[in-house]
Amino acid sequence: MTETFRKLCEAARPAYAIDPSLYSKYNVKRGLRNADNTGVLVGLTNIGDAHGYILNEGDKIPDEGVLRYRGVDVRDIVNRCREEDRHGYEEVVYLLLFGKLPTKEELNGFTKFLGKRHNLPDGFTEDMILKAPSPNIMNKLARAILATYSYDDDPDTLTLENMLRQSIELIARIPTMVTYGYYAKVHYYDKKSLIIHAPDESLSTAENFLHMIRPDNNFSKLEADTLDECLIIHAEHGGGNNSTFTTHVVSSSGTDTYSALAAAVGSLKGPLHGGANIKVREMIDDFKANIKDITDAKEVGAYIEKILQRQAFDGAGLVYGMGHAIYTKSDPRAVLLKEKARVLAKEKNREDEFCLYELVETLTPSIFNRLKNTDRVMCANVDLYSGFVYSMLGIPHELYTPIFAISRAAGWCAHRMEEVLVGGKIIRPAYKNVVGKSPYFNLGDRK
């Protein structure tokens, strides 16, 4: 940083300060949250419902977490797919987009319809991905989605038919965009071999991603089954999560599908949203580097205390993967993923590491409440175990958040169509100006 630029930064700093007491004075709903941390009601939806507490005469009562897609409990979807030994992400996409569970014939037809659309447009890989690689796959994905606008003969029409076509094409293509974006990064930034595998339309979304991302195309059934479950549980989470709300906000202006989904990707990239799984992995690596026995509850608890007191890890005072804006007693996604993580850890000989995750989950709530002098009910969220699962699948950490985007594209597309077709009003909340009046001084009179 040059001295000139340093002075410019110091001059700018006061312009971005607001007295924190003013937020209480004007009853500002920071983060669109009420004082009890419940979300401000800003819309209605038929798509997803995340339940984690009960409101009774103004009191927030903790409850077991439930996640429903179009009214269907996600646990029922996952458990039935396990019982029938089949993949379910394509079924979830159909459910979210069309509002009902497909018949066997409808599901087979839709899965084939998706499979035929995994390939990118002619010339797209060379011109839009390989010629402009990015060190961050989420940024590359956002750019690729935006670029698809130029390959669409009818990008702006806002009919159900046109938006549904665009949605299905994007849901099918995003896994390919992510894979090719990753290998462009590996080649141009890491100086490794460039590998481009064509998608296989006969494979499920989970199988196809592993087929494309693995240099030898090989993967086990357990690996594909696990990734499919990851896609199922990440596909939708109501209208209020940051990236989906971004989709609503941007779509409410009447813009195109590609602009709306690219904005959602930008939101999901953030470490407080989809990027949290990477922060969990970094935190766990920090545990392993600083304690002798990762299975010892006393050692793990002492280090959790250091993290919460801002004396360890990144100094933020956060135990990543713990706590959620909605879920209190349990996050159903974390419960399902933990079951799969336990099985994988045994197969991959990583049971000690699984023990560390489990200790973080069980010890953090009581340590947090003791240090903060509170009685908050806190559970593990989905990010605690997702990065661990991806690492056991041999998936590079650069792809953890992009996999989230691959899955969540289904929910984003459903919410976009809902906003455009029934929202009916541009989203435009209010901000109160608290700077007051200031006179204009002539240039020669300014100090």
C-alpha positions as CSV (number, residue, x, y, z in Angstrom):
1,M,0.0,0.0,0.0
2,T,1.4,3.4,-1.0
3,E,1.5,6.3,1.4
4,T,-1.0,8.2,-0.8
5,F,-3.5,5.3,-0.8
6,R,-3.1,4.8,3.0
7,K,-4.1,8.4,3.6
8,L,-7.1,8.0,1.3
9,C,-8.2,4.9,3.3
10,E,-7.8,6.8,6.6
11,A,-9.8,9.7,5.1
12,A,-12.6,7.3,4.1
13,R,-12.8,5.4,7.4
14,P,-15.1,7.9,9.3
15,A,-17.6,7.8,6.4
16,Y,-18.4,4.2,7.3
17,A,-19.1,4.5,11.0
18,I,-22.6,4.5,12.6
19,D,-23.2,4.7,16.3
20,P,-24.4,1.2,17.3
21,S,-26.9,2.7,19.8
22,L,-28.9,4.2,16.9
23,Y,-30.0,0.7,15.8
24,S,-31.8,0.2,19.1
25,K,-33.1,3.8,19.1
26,Y,-34.8,3.4,15.7
27,N,-35.8,-0.3,16.3
28,V,-33.8,-1.4,13.2
29,K,-34.1,-5.1,12.4
30,R,-30.5,-5.7,11.7
31,G,-30.1,-8.7,9.3
32,L,-33.9,-8.6,9.0
33,R,-34.0,-10.3,12.4
34,N,-36.2,-9.5,15.4
35,A,-34.8,-8.9,18.8
36,D,-35.4,-12.6,19.7
37,N,-33.4,-13.6,16.6
38,T,-36.4,-14.8,14.7
39,G,-36.7,-13.7,11.1
40,V,-38.7,-10.7,10.0
41,L,-41.7,-11.9,7.9
42,V,-41.2,-10.4,4.4
43,G,-42.9,-13.0,2.2
44,L,-44.9,-16.2,1.6
45,T,-43.8,-19.3,-0.1
46,N,-45.1,-22.8,-1.1
47,I,-41.6,-24.2,-1.6
48,G,-39.6,-24.9,1.5
49,D,-40.1,-24.8,5.3
50,A,-37.4,-24.9,7.9
51,H,-38.8,-25.3,11.4
52,G,-36.7,-25.0,14.5
53,Y,-38.8,-23.4,17.2
54,I,-42.3,-22.6,18.4
55,L,-43.6,-19.1,19.1
56,N,-46.0,-19.1,22.0
57,E,-47.3,-15.7,23.2
58,G,-44.1,-14.0,22.2
59,D,-41.8,-16.7,23.7
60,K,-39.4,-18.6,21.5
61,I,-39.6,-22.3,22.5
62,P,-36.8,-24.6,21.2
63,D,-38.0,-27.5,19.1
64,E,-36.6,-30.4,17.1
65,G,-35.6,-29.3,13.6
66,V,-37.7,-30.2,10.6
67,L,-37.1,-29.4,6.9
68,R,-39.8,-29.8,4.4
69,Y,-39.8,-29.6,0.6
70,R,-43.2,-28.7,-0.8
71,G,-44.6,-30.1,2.5
72,V,-42.6,-33.3,2.3
73,D,-40.1,-34.0,5.2
74,V,-36.6,-34.3,3.8
75,R,-35.9,-37.1,6.3
76,D,-38.6,-39.2,4.6
77,I,-37.1,-38.6,1.2
78,V,-33.6,-39.6,2.3
79,N,-34.7,-42.6,4.3
80,R,-36.9,-43.9,1.5
81,C,-34.0,-43.6,-1.0
82,R,-31.8,-45.5,1.5
83,E,-34.5,-48.3,1.8
84,E,-35.0,-48.5,-1.9
85,D,-31.2,-48.2,-2.6
86,R,-31.6,-45.4,-5.2
87,H,-30.6,-41.8,-5.7
88,G,-33.1,-39.1,-5.0
89,Y,-31.7,-35.7,-6.0
90,E,-33.5,-35.7,-9.4
91,E,-36.7,-36.5,-7.5
92,V,-36.1,-33.5,-5.3
93,V,-35.5,-31.3,-8.3
94,Y,-38.8,-32.4,-9.8
95,L,-40.6,-31.9,-6.5
96,L,-39.3,-28.4,-6.0
97,L,-39.9,-27.2,-9.6
98,F,-43.3,-28.9,-10.1
99,G,-44.7,-28.9,-6.6
100,K,-45.4,-32.6,-6.4
101,L,-43.7,-36.0,-6.1
102,P,-43.2,-37.5,-9.5
103,T,-44.6,-40.9,-10.5
104,K,-42.0,-43.5,-11.5
105,E,-42.7,-42.8,-15.2
106,E,-42.5,-39.0,-14.7
107,L,-39.2,-39.4,-12.7
108,N,-37.6,-41.6,-15.3
109,G,-38.6,-39.2,-18.1
110,F,-37.4,-36.1,-16.2
111,T,-34.1,-37.7,-15.2
112,K,-33.4,-38.5,-18.9
113,F,-34.4,-34.9,-19.8
114,L,-31.9,-33.5,-17.3
115,G,-29.2,-35.9,-18.4
116,K,-29.4,-34.7,-22.0
117,R,-28.7,-31.2,-20.9
118,H,-25.5,-31.7,-18.9
119,N,-23.3,-30.6,-21.9
120,L,-22.4,-26.9,-22.2
121,P,-23.2,-24.9,-25.4
122,D,-20.8,-25.3,-28.3
123,G,-17.7,-23.3,-27.7
124,F,-18.7,-22.4,-24.2
125,T,-16.0,-24.4,-22.4
126,E,-13.2,-22.9,-24.5
127,D,-14.4,-19.3,-24.7
128,M,-16.1,-18.8,-21.3
129,I,-14.2,-21.1,-18.9
130,L,-10.7,-22.0,-20.2
131,K,-9.9,-18.5,-21.6
132,A,-10.7,-16.8,-18.3
133,P,-9.9,-19.1,-15.4
134,S,-10.4,-18.0,-11.8
135,P,-8.6,-19.0,-8.6
136,N,-12.1,-19.2,-6.9
137,I,-14.6,-21.6,-8.4
138,M,-17.6,-19.7,-7.1
139,N,-16.6,-16.6,-8.9
140,K,-16.0,-18.7,-12.0
141,L,-19.5,-20.3,-11.7
142,A,-21.2,-16.9,-11.3
143,R,-19.4,-15.7,-14.5
144,A,-20.3,-18.8,-16.4
145,I,-24.0,-18.5,-15.4
146,L,-24.0,-14.9,-16.5
147,A,-22.3,-15.8,-19.8
148,T,-25.0,-18.4,-20.6
149,Y,-27.3,-15.4,-21.2
150,S,-25.5,-14.8,-24.5
151,Y,-26.1,-18.4,-25.6
152,D,-29.9,-18.2,-25.0
153,D,-32.1,-17.3,-27.9
154,D,-34.8,-16.0,-25.6
155,P,-33.0,-14.9,-22.3
156,D,-35.5,-12.2,-21.0
157,T,-39.0,-13.5,-21.5
158,L,-40.6,-14.0,-18.0
159,T,-43.2,-16.6,-18.7
160,L,-43.4,-19.8,-16.7
161,E,-42.5,-21.8,-19.7
162,N,-39.3,-19.9,-20.5
163,M,-38.1,-19.6,-16.9
164,L,-38.7,-23.3,-16.4
165,R,-36.7,-24.1,-19.5
166,Q,-33.8,-21.9,-18.3
167,S,-34.0,-23.4,-14.8
168,I,-33.8,-27.0,-16.0
169,E,-30.9,-26.2,-18.3
170,L,-29.0,-24.4,-15.5
171,I,-29.6,-27.2,-13.0
172,A,-28.2,-29.7,-15.5
173,R,-25.3,-27.5,-16.6
174,I,-24.0,-26.1,-13.3
175,P,-22.2,-29.4,-12.2
176,T,-20.4,-29.3,-15.6
177,M,-19.5,-25.6,-15.2
178,V,-18.1,-26.3,-11.7
179,T,-16.1,-29.2,-12.8
180,Y,-14.5,-27.5,-15.8
181,G,-14.0,-24.3,-13.8
182,Y,-12.1,-26.4,-11.2
183,Y,-9.8,-28.0,-13.7
184,A,-9.2,-24.7,-15.4
185,K,-8.0,-23.4,-12.0
186,V,-5.9,-26.5,-11.4
187,H,-4.2,-26.2,-14.8
188,Y,-3.6,-22.4,-15.0
189,Y,-3.0,-21.6,-11.3
190,D,-1.6,-24.9,-9.9
191,K,0.3,-25.9,-13.1
192,K,-1.2,-29.4,-13.2
193,S,-2.7,-31.3,-16.1
194,L,-5.9,-30.1,-17.7
195,I,-8.5,-32.8,-17.5
196,I,-11.9,-32.4,-19.3
197,H,-14.3,-35.4,-19.0
198,A,-17.5,-35.2,-21.0
199,P,-20.6,-35.7,-18.9
200,D,-22.4,-39.0,-19.1
201,E,-26.2,-38.6,-19.5
202,S,-26.9,-42.1,-18.2
203,L,-25.6,-41.2,-14.7
204,S,-27.3,-39.5,-11.8
205,T,-26.2,-35.9,-10.9
206,A,-24.1,-37.3,-8.0
207,E,-22.5,-40.0,-10.2
208,N,-21.9,-37.7,-13.1
209,F,-20.1,-35.1,-10.9
210,L,-17.8,-37.8,-9.5
211,H,-17.3,-39.2,-13.0
212,M,-16.2,-35.8,-14.3
213,I,-14.1,-34.7,-11.3
214,R,-12.1,-37.9,-10.9
215,P,-9.1,-38.2,-13.3
216,D,-9.8,-41.9,-13.8
217,N,-13.7,-41.5,-13.7
218,N,-13.9,-44.1,-10.9
219,F,-16.0,-43.9,-7.8
220,S,-17.6,-46.3,-5.3
221,K,-21.3,-46.8,-4.8
222,L,-21.0,-45.6,-1.2
223,E,-19.3,-42.4,-2.4
224,A,-22.1,-41.7,-5.0
225,D,-24.8,-42.5,-2.5
226,T,-23.3,-40.1,0.0
227,L,-22.9,-37.3,-2.4
228,D,-26.5,-37.8,-3.6
229,E,-27.7,-37.4,0.0
230,C,-25.6,-34.2,0.3
231,L,-27.3,-32.8,-2.8
232,I,-30.8,-33.8,-1.4
233,I,-30.3,-32.0,2.0
234,H,-28.8,-28.9,0.5
235,A,-31.4,-28.4,-2.3
236,E,-33.7,-26.0,-0.5
237,H,-34.0,-24.1,2.8
238,G,-36.9,-21.7,2.7
239,G,-37.1,-18.2,1.3
240,G,-35.2,-16.4,4.0
241,N,-31.7,-17.9,3.7
242,N,-29.2,-15.3,2.3
243,S,-28.7,-16.7,-1.2
244,T,-32.4,-17.5,-1.7
245,F,-33.5,-14.2,-0.4
246,T,-31.0,-12.6,-2.8
247,T,-32.7,-14.6,-5.6
248,H,-36.1,-13.1,-4.5
249,V,-34.7,-9.5,-4.3
250,V,-33.0,-9.6,-7.7
251,S,-35.9,-11.4,-9.4
252,S,-38.4,-8.9,-8.0
253,S,-36.8,-6.2,-10.2
254,G,-37.8,-8.2,-13.3
255,T,-34.3,-9.2,-14.4
256,D,-33.4,-12.4,-16.2
257,T,-32.8,-15.9,-14.7
258,Y,-29.0,-15.8,-15.3
259,S,-28.6,-12.5,-13.4
260,A,-30.6,-13.8,-10.5
261,L,-28.8,-17.1,-10.1
262,A,-25.4,-15.4,-10.5
263,A,-26.3,-13.1,-7.7
264,A,-27.3,-16.1,-5.5
265,V,-23.9,-17.7,-6.2
266,G,-22.2,-14.5,-5.0
267,S,-24.2,-14.7,-1.8
268,L,-23.5,-18.4,-1.2
269,K,-19.7,-17.8,-1.6
270,G,-19.6,-15.9,1.7
271,P,-18.0,-17.6,4.7
272,L,-21.1,-16.9,6.9
273,H,-23.3,-18.8,4.4
274,G,-22.2,-21.5,2.0
275,G,-18.5,-20.9,2.7
276,A,-18.9,-21.9,6.3
277,N,-18.0,-25.6,5.5
278,I,-14.5,-24.5,4.5
279,K,-14.2,-22.5,7.8
280,V,-15.1,-25.7,9.7
281,R,-12.4,-27.7,7.9
282,E,-9.9,-25.0,8.7
283,M,-11.0,-24.9,12.3
284,I,-10.7,-28.7,12.6
285,D,-7.2,-28.6,11.1
286,D,-6.4,-26.0,13.8
287,F,-7.6,-28.3,16.5
288,K,-5.4,-31.1,15.1
289,A,-2.4,-28.9,15.0
290,N,-2.7,-27.6,18.6
291,I,-3.9,-30.5,20.8
292,K,-2.2,-33.8,21.4
293,D,-5.3,-36.1,21.5
294,I,-8.2,-35.2,19.3
295,T,-10.3,-37.9,21.1
296,D,-9.8,-36.4,24.6
297,A,-12.8,-34.5,25.7
298,K,-10.9,-32.4,28.2
299,E,-8.3,-31.2,25.6
300,V,-11.0,-30.5,23.0
301,G,-13.1,-28.7,25.5
302,A,-10.2,-26.5,26.6
303,Y,-9.5,-25.5,23.0
304,I,-13.1,-24.8,22.3
305,E,-13.0,-22.4,25.3
306,K,-9.9,-20.7,23.8
307,I,-11.7,-20.3,20.4
308,L,-14.8,-18.7,22.0
309,Q,-12.5,-16.3,24.0
310,R,-10.9,-15.2,20.7
311,Q,-7.6,-16.8,21.9
312,A,-7.3,-19.4,19.2
313,F,-8.0,-20.1,15.5
314,D,-9.1,-17.0,13.6
315,G,-9.8,-14.7,16.6
316,A,-13.5,-14.3,15.6
317,G,-14.7,-16.1,18.7
318,L,-16.9,-18.5,16.6
319,V,-17.1,-22.3,16.7
320,Y,-18.0,-22.8,13.0
321,G,-20.6,-25.4,12.3
322,M,-22.4,-24.7,15.6
323,G,-25.6,-22.8,16.0
324,H,-28.2,-21.7,13.5
325,A,-30.6,-18.9,12.9
326,I,-33.6,-21.2,12.8
327,Y,-32.7,-24.6,14.3
328,T,-32.4,-25.0,18.1
329,K,-32.5,-28.6,19.3
330,S,-31.4,-30.1,16.0
331,D,-30.6,-29.4,12.4
332,P,-32.2,-32.4,10.4
333,R,-29.6,-32.0,7.7
334,A,-26.8,-32.3,10.2
335,V,-28.5,-35.4,11.8
336,L,-28.7,-37.1,8.4
337,L,-25.2,-36.2,7.3
338,K,-23.7,-37.3,10.6
339,E,-25.1,-40.8,10.0
340,K,-23.4,-40.9,6.7
341,A,-20.2,-39.4,8.1
342,R,-20.0,-42.2,10.7
343,V,-20.3,-44.9,8.1
344,L,-17.7,-43.2,5.8
345,A,-15.3,-42.6,8.7
346,K,-15.2,-46.3,9.5
347,E,-14.6,-47.3,5.9
348,K,-11.9,-44.6,5.4
349,N,-10.2,-45.3,8.8
350,R,-10.9,-41.8,10.1
351,E,-12.9,-42.6,13.2
352,D,-10.6,-40.5,15.5
353,E,-11.4,-37.5,13.4
354,F,-15.1,-38.3,13.5
355,C,-14.8,-38.4,17.3
356,L,-13.3,-34.8,17.2
357,Y,-16.3,-33.5,15.3
358,E,-18.7,-35.3,17.6
359,L,-16.9,-33.7,20.7
360,V,-17.1,-30.3,19.1
361,E,-20.9,-30.9,18.7
362,T,-21.5,-32.1,22.2
363,L,-19.2,-29.9,24.2
364,T,-19.7,-26.5,22.5
365,P,-23.2,-25.7,23.8
366,S,-22.4,-26.0,27.5
367,I,-19.0,-24.2,27.2
368,F,-20.7,-21.4,25.2
369,N,-23.5,-20.9,27.7
370,R,-21.0,-20.9,30.6
371,L,-18.7,-18.3,29.0
372,K,-21.6,-16.1,27.7
373,N,-23.8,-16.5,30.8
374,T,-26.8,-17.6,28.7
375,D,-29.1,-20.6,28.4
376,R,-29.2,-20.7,24.6
377,V,-30.2,-24.0,23.0
378,M,-27.6,-24.7,20.3
379,C,-27.1,-27.6,17.9
380,A,-24.7,-28.5,15.2
381,N,-25.6,-27.2,11.8
382,V,-25.1,-28.9,8.4
383,D,-21.7,-27.3,7.8
384,L,-20.1,-29.1,10.8
385,Y,-20.1,-32.4,9.0
386,S,-20.4,-31.5,5.3
387,G,-16.8,-30.5,4.7
388,F,-15.7,-33.7,6.6
389,V,-17.8,-35.8,4.4
390,Y,-16.5,-34.1,1.2
391,S,-12.9,-34.7,2.4
392,M,-13.6,-38.4,2.9
393,L,-15.0,-38.5,-0.6
394,G,-11.6,-37.1,-1.8
395,I,-13.2,-33.9,-3.1
396,P,-10.8,-30.9,-3.1
397,H,-11.7,-28.2,-0.6
398,E,-12.2,-25.7,-3.5
399,L,-15.3,-27.6,-4.5
400,Y,-17.1,-27.7,-1.1
401,T,-19.1,-24.6,-1.6
402,P,-19.6,-25.1,-5.3
403,I,-21.2,-28.5,-4.5
404,F,-23.6,-26.5,-2.3
405,A,-24.4,-24.3,-5.3
406,I,-25.0,-27.4,-7.6
407,S,-27.6,-28.6,-5.1
408,R,-29.2,-25.3,-4.2
409,A,-29.7,-24.2,-7.8
410,A,-33.0,-26.2,-7.7
411,G,-34.3,-24.2,-4.7
412,W,-33.1,-20.9,-6.2
413,C,-34.9,-21.6,-9.5
414,A,-38.2,-22.5,-7.8
415,H,-38.1,-19.4,-5.6
416,R,-37.2,-17.2,-8.6
417,M,-40.3,-18.4,-10.5
418,E,-42.4,-18.0,-7.4
419,E,-41.2,-14.4,-7.0
420,V,-41.7,-13.4,-10.6
421,L,-45.1,-15.1,-11.0
422,V,-46.8,-14.2,-7.7
423,G,-44.5,-11.7,-5.8
424,G,-45.8,-8.8,-7.8
425,K,-43.8,-6.0,-6.2
426,I,-40.1,-5.0,-6.2
427,I,-38.5,-5.7,-2.8
428,R,-37.5,-2.3,-1.4
429,P,-37.0,-2.1,2.4
430,A,-36.2,1.2,4.1
431,Y,-32.9,2.6,5.5
432,K,-33.0,5.6,7.8
433,N,-30.4,8.3,7.2
434,V,-28.8,9.3,10.5
435,V,-26.1,11.7,9.3
436,G,-28.2,14.8,9.5
437,K,-27.9,18.0,7.3
438,S,-24.5,19.3,6.2
439,P,-23.9,22.6,4.5
440,Y,-22.0,22.9,1.2
441,F,-18.6,24.7,1.7
442,N,-16.8,26.4,-1.1
443,L,-13.7,24.6,-2.1
444,G,-11.3,27.2,-0.7
445,D,-13.1,27.2,2.7
446,R,-12.8,23.4,3.4
447,K,-10.4,22.0,6.0
